[in-house]
């Protein structure tokens, strides 16, 4: 009888939860009990957390003080920690300065290599704004004229107003240069190289600022160790420049 009872259970119809009716499908899927339990638990947890916070706010002492208040502040309703400069020894600052100087020299070498590779003009040099005026005999010829053929160059080089290679020079460089796909690939590689150059210049500038700040900090620490006169702060340091100090003139024998 037990086996018959089990066989009857296996052939029973599975009772599944109903889905959203067709007339209400625009409201989204029908919420099942498991979804309701998750949503209800989340709502109850939030209610409990808010209740605890309300009790803490009611029981708060307005004259309460703890030492963490000295090292923190509130700005626009958000708590911020007051970060103080880490106390470093003179040897630590000297090591950091040596490392930053080394990294900056490496970046400068890479920048010089990329500039030589890309034939980059210096900032004070302006790119020549040459123009080429092509003369034809009639308006009809002006509409059908091919500038690349008249200038004896490749169509993709028309935008260059200086150092434009002629067809004979391109032919001597190799047959692959006459392929437009090769020019596109070459221009893509040049864009990547210029992007890398811009990133390296920006990185070298940051390292220069860091190096200047470390040099000033090391001088201040050396002066403090020698019990020298305190220099006067002329300009505070910013994110783009190191602080400027006016050092007292000391007469040397």
LINPEFEN-V533935 format. One record per helix or strand of 3 or more residues. SS is the DSSP state (H for helix, E for strand). FROM is the first residue (numbers start at 1). TO is the last residue. Records with the same first field share a line. If there is no record, write none. Layout:
BEGIN
SS = FROM-TO, FROM-TO
END
This chain:
BEGIN
H = 2-10, 22-27, 33-58, 67-69, 90-118, 139-144, 147-151, 155-157, 167-173, 175-178, 180-225
E = 72-75, 78-81, 232-235, 244-246
END
